[in-house]
Amino acid sequence: MGLIKEVLLLPFAPVRGSGWAINQVLREAERIYYDPATVRAELARLEEQLTSGEITEEEFDRREDELLDRLEAAHGPGDTTGNGTGR
């Protein structure tokens, strides 16, 4: 039955391959987006923008909250170590 199924689904192989590729790109983008090192670097850039006067205190607070939410999401709900290692 498996061989017949594969033969019948062969015309859809490009679609399945594209779906797999899109899924891989999405997973990598999420990994980078939630990577603690990336978020910390963005926090540092944000602080530099505040001290140089490029953004206001309100803009800093709003964007900082977003970044801290990402950092919290990266650690997951079960991380209670507080040392940034995620273990």
C-alpha atoms as an extended CHARMM CRD file, in Angstrom:
* protein
*
        87  EXT
         1         1  MET       CA              0.0000000000        0.0000000000        0.0000000000  PROA      1               0.0000000000
         2         2  GLY       CA              2.8840000000        2.3850000000        0.7180000000  PROA      2               0.0000000000
         3         3  LEU       CA              4.2530000000        2.1460000000       -2.8300000000  PROA      3               0.0000000000
         4         4  ILE       CA              0.8540000000        2.8420000000       -4.3770000000  PROA      4               0.0000000000
         5         5  LYS       CA              0.3790000000        5.8040000000       -2.0690000000  PROA      5               0.0000000000
         6         6  GLU       CA              3.7850000000        7.2230000000       -3.0430000000  PROA      6               0.0000000000
         7         7  VAL       CA              3.0620000000        6.7990000000       -6.7620000000  PROA      7               0.0000000000
         8         8  LEU       CA             -0.3150000000        8.4880000000       -6.4410000000  PROA      8               0.0000000000
         9         9  LEU       CA              1.1340000000       11.3640000000       -4.4040000000  PROA      9               0.0000000000
        10        10  LEU       CA              4.1440000000       11.8570000000       -6.6930000000  PROA      10              0.0000000000
        11        11  PRO       CA              2.6130000000       14.8540000000       -8.5060000000  PROA      11              0.0000000000
        12        12  PHE       CA              2.4090000000       16.6150000000       -5.1400000000  PROA      12              0.0000000000
        13        13  ALA       CA              6.0950000000       16.0810000000       -4.2910000000  PROA      13              0.0000000000
        14        14  PRO       CA              7.1200000000       19.6710000000       -5.1510000000  PROA      14              0.0000000000
        15        15  VAL       CA              4.4250000000       21.0060000000       -2.8490000000  PROA      15              0.0000000000
        16        16  ARG       CA              5.5020000000       18.7090000000       -0.0110000000  PROA      16              0.0000000000
        17        17  GLY       CA              9.1420000000       19.6890000000       -0.5860000000  PROA      17              0.0000000000
        18        18  SER       CA              8.2650000000       23.3810000000       -0.5340000000  PROA      18              0.0000000000
        19        19  GLY       CA              6.3180000000       22.8940000000        2.6720000000  PROA      19              0.0000000000
        20        20  TRP       CA              9.2980000000       21.2150000000        4.2830000000  PROA      20              0.0000000000
        21        21  ALA       CA             11.6260000000       24.0350000000        3.1920000000  PROA      21              0.0000000000
        22        22  ILE       CA              9.2460000000       26.7060000000        4.4810000000  PROA      22              0.0000000000
        23        23  ASN       CA              8.9790000000       24.8680000000        7.7940000000  PROA      23              0.0000000000
        24        24  GLN       CA             12.7790000000       24.7350000000        8.1240000000  PROA      24              0.0000000000
        25        25  VAL       CA             13.1220000000       28.4600000000        7.3920000000  PROA      25              0.0000000000
        26        26  LEU       CA             10.3980000000       29.2580000000        9.9140000000  PROA      26              0.0000000000
        27        27  ARG       CA             12.0530000000       27.1470000000       12.6230000000  PROA      27              0.0000000000
        28        28  GLU       CA             15.4180000000       28.8340000000       12.0530000000  PROA      28              0.0000000000
        29        29  ALA       CA             13.8530000000       32.3020000000       12.0960000000  PROA      29              0.0000000000
        30        30  GLU       CA             12.1300000000       31.5280000000       15.3960000000  PROA      30              0.0000000000
        31        31  ARG       CA             15.3590000000       30.1420000000       16.8350000000  PROA      31              0.0000000000
        32        32  ILE       CA             17.1900000000       33.3560000000       15.9820000000  PROA      32              0.0000000000
        33        33  TYR       CA             14.2960000000       35.5710000000       17.1210000000  PROA      33              0.0000000000
        34        34  TYR       CA             14.1300000000       33.9600000000       20.5700000000  PROA      34              0.0000000000
        35        35  ASP       CA             17.8870000000       33.3820000000       20.9890000000  PROA      35              0.0000000000
        36        36  PRO       CA             18.8740000000       34.9770000000       24.3250000000  PROA      36              0.0000000000
        37        37  ALA       CA             22.1390000000       36.3040000000       22.8770000000  PROA      37              0.0000000000
        38        38  THR       CA             20.2490000000       38.0450000000       20.0680000000  PROA      38              0.0000000000
        39        39  VAL       CA             17.7580000000       39.5720000000       22.4970000000  PROA      39              0.0000000000
        40        40  ARG       CA             20.5500000000       40.7850000000       24.8100000000  PROA      40              0.0000000000
        41        41  ALA       CA             22.3590000000       42.3810000000       21.8670000000  PROA      41              0.0000000000
        42        42  GLU       CA             19.1460000000       44.1440000000       20.8720000000  PROA      42              0.0000000000
        43        43  LEU       CA             18.7080000000       45.3520000000       24.4580000000  PROA      43              0.0000000000
        44        44  ALA       CA             22.2420000000       46.7810000000       24.3920000000  PROA      44              0.0000000000
        45        45  ARG       CA             21.5500000000       48.5650000000       21.0720000000  PROA      45              0.0000000000
        46        46  LEU       CA             18.3080000000       49.8990000000       22.4990000000  PROA      46              0.0000000000
        47        47  GLU       CA             20.1160000000       51.3320000000       25.5170000000  PROA      47              0.0000000000
        48        48  GLU       CA             22.6960000000       52.9460000000       23.2280000000  PROA      48              0.0000000000
        49        49  GLN       CA             19.8650000000       54.5510000000       21.2510000000  PROA      49              0.0000000000
        50        50  LEU       CA             18.3700000000       55.9160000000       24.4670000000  PROA      50              0.0000000000
        51        51  THR       CA             21.6420000000       57.3700000000       25.7260000000  PROA      51              0.0000000000
        52        52  SER       CA             22.4060000000       58.9550000000       22.3530000000  PROA      52              0.0000000000
        53        53  GLY       CA             18.9470000000       60.5420000000       22.2330000000  PROA      53              0.0000000000
        54        54  GLU       CA             17.7530000000       58.6270000000       19.1680000000  PROA      54              0.0000000000
        55        55  ILE       CA             14.6470000000       57.3810000000       21.0060000000  PROA      55              0.0000000000
        56        56  THR       CA             12.5360000000       58.6910000000       23.8580000000  PROA      56              0.0000000000
        57        57  GLU       CA             12.1860000000       57.1350000000       27.2880000000  PROA      57              0.0000000000
        58        58  GLU       CA              8.6560000000       55.9900000000       26.4070000000  PROA      58              0.0000000000
        59        59  GLU       CA              9.8510000000       54.2930000000       23.2040000000  PROA      59              0.0000000000
        60        60  PHE       CA             12.6780000000       52.6720000000       25.1680000000  PROA      60              0.0000000000
        61        61  ASP       CA             10.2680000000       51.3240000000       27.7950000000  PROA      61              0.0000000000
        62        62  ARG       CA              7.8930000000       49.9210000000       25.1740000000  PROA      62              0.0000000000
        63        63  ARG       CA             10.6030000000       48.2060000000       23.1410000000  PROA      63              0.0000000000
        64        64  GLU       CA             12.4170000000       46.9860000000       26.2610000000  PROA      64              0.0000000000
        65        65  ASP       CA              9.2060000000       45.3100000000       27.4640000000  PROA      65              0.0000000000
        66        66  GLU       CA              8.8520000000       43.5620000000       24.0880000000  PROA      66              0.0000000000
        67        67  LEU       CA             12.4450000000       42.3230000000       24.2270000000  PROA      67              0.0000000000
        68        68  LEU       CA             12.1180000000       41.1350000000       27.8090000000  PROA      68              0.0000000000
        69        69  ASP       CA              8.9550000000       39.2450000000       26.8430000000  PROA      69              0.0000000000
        70        70  ARG       CA             10.9370000000       37.5400000000       24.0590000000  PROA      70              0.0000000000
        71        71  LEU       CA             13.7170000000       36.6900000000       26.4990000000  PROA      71              0.0000000000
        72        72  GLU       CA             11.2020000000       35.2320000000       28.9470000000  PROA      72              0.0000000000
        73        73  ALA       CA              9.5830000000       33.1960000000       26.1600000000  PROA      73              0.0000000000
        74        74  ALA       CA             13.0020000000       31.8850000000       25.1530000000  PROA      74              0.0000000000
        75        75  HSD       CA             13.6150000000       30.5190000000       28.6330000000  PROA      75              0.0000000000
        76        76  GLY       CA             10.2170000000       28.8730000000       28.8040000000  PROA      76              0.0000000000
        77        77  PRO       CA              7.8830000000       28.6700000000       31.7590000000  PROA      77              0.0000000000
        78        78  GLY       CA              9.9210000000       26.0390000000       33.5960000000  PROA      78              0.0000000000
        79        79  ASP       CA             13.2010000000       27.9700000000       33.8520000000  PROA      79              0.0000000000
        80        80  THR       CA             13.5900000000       29.2620000000       37.3690000000  PROA      80              0.0000000000
        81        81  THR       CA             17.3810000000       29.2690000000       37.6920000000  PROA      81              0.0000000000
        82        82  GLY       CA             17.7400000000       32.9540000000       36.8930000000  PROA      82              0.0000000000
        83        83  ASN       CA             21.3130000000       32.4550000000       35.7000000000  PROA      83              0.0000000000
        84        84  GLY       CA             20.5190000000       32.7300000000       31.9840000000  PROA      84              0.0000000000
        85        85  THR       CA             21.6450000000       29.2300000000       31.0970000000  PROA      85              0.0000000000
        86        86  GLY       CA             18.1840000000       27.7600000000       30.7140000000  PROA      86              0.0000000000
        87        87  ARG       CA             19.1530000000       24.7490000000       32.8230000000  PROA      87              0.0000000000
